[in-house]
Amino acid sequence: MPEDAFARFLIAFPDYALTAALDDLRAAEYGRLDEQRHAYLDYTGAALHAASQVREHAEWLVANVCGNPHSASPASAAATTAVEDTRNAVLRWFNATRDYVAVFTQNASAALKLVGESYPFVDGSRLRFVVGQFKDAEVRAAAAELLGTWSVTYGGGT
């Protein structure tokens, strides 16, 4: 937007100037959106990573040697510690009590599969979940397949 048009816009909508911090954040952490001319709107399905997250994680990877967390070596112990530290940080973030466990899955389909295979469903049981971010047929099919004759109810969504 040309500067004079933006100045007129700010005169017409002065409260927009209050969002300058968001513009700064976007430029610093998500500059690739503007560089590549993207309007990214899928934040519930796949949140964008910030540039600082990539830098910090790359530094962590360079500084650490991590192996399979299910093995018994110093590298594996380091990975196990990192996973458990992350799990505990998630639980603290949600103020979860010791009654809760954080389980990491690769995606929504894997999470539904885990619930479907481990929850003690009985005849007449129902699984209900909000599908605002799960509109694809694969997730719905996975839930229906796991539950077999039990009902699957889709709620919410936009």
Secondary structure, DSSP 8 states (H G I E B T S, - for coil): --HHHHHHHHHH-GGGGGGHHHHHHHHHH-HHHHHTT-----TTTS----HHHHHHHHHHHHH-----TTS-SHHHHHHHHHHHHHHHHHHHHTT--TT------SSHHHHHHHHHHHS---TT-EEEEE-SS--SHHHHHHHHHHHTTSEEEEE---
